[in-house]
Amino acid sequence: MSMLMMVGSPSGKSRSSALSRHVASRLAERGIAVGEAGLDDIPAEALIGGHYDSPAAHALRGRVDSAQAVLISTPVYKASFAGGLKAVLDLLDEKALADKLVLPIATGGSPAHLLALEYSLKPVLSALGARHILAGVFATDKQVSFDEQGRVLIDADVRRRLDEAAEKLLKYLAPARPWPGPEAVSLGPLACSGRLGI
């Protein structure tokens, strides 16, 4: 049982990274092996040049292939997910996310950025074969902050939605479990659990 966390922020201490690590910690507490892949794992030359045959790209594809679930976190800039994440996803095989449970997590400056999950990220995930996409978790920048000691502070409602997403992942990461039905997975438009009014 394993999950790979793919972080699209160029900063190791970003809001979107903090949210994904919250989910990862919940899974780890229950015995799920969680790995992390980020921009630092692939040389800039390979990312910018889209070097599909580079050793780092081969290693990334192997990690994705061996994971049962993939958590993809990203900040939203200018109504789209991070360009660095797109560069990482471009190094994957065409159907790399087929038969995997996918959880998207995003942060943005305003609730309007929630739509970026539906109109920019989901088509890319679908192109990579993703058919089992859990309802995404979106938080505004005001709902995730850091104190003077660098500890992350997550709004209670966002934390609740992250914990619910972790429970759904746990439910279907167990061996021989069927894929979740339509009530748990968005097979059409991405059903983000964030509320536009928050």
MOKA-V744858 format. One record per helix or strand of 2 or more residues. SS is the DSSP state (H for helix, E for strand). FROM is the first residue (numbers start at 0). TO is the last residue. If there is no record, write none. Layout:
SS | FROM | TO
SS | FROM | TO
This chain:
E | 1 | 6
H | 14 | 28
E | 32 | 36
H | 38 | 40
H | 43 | 48
H | 54 | 65
E | 68 | 76
E | 79 | 80
H | 82 | 88
E | 100 | 107
H | 110 | 126
E | 131 | 139
H | 140 | 142
E | 143 | 145
E | 151 | 153
H | 155 | 172
E | 184 | 185
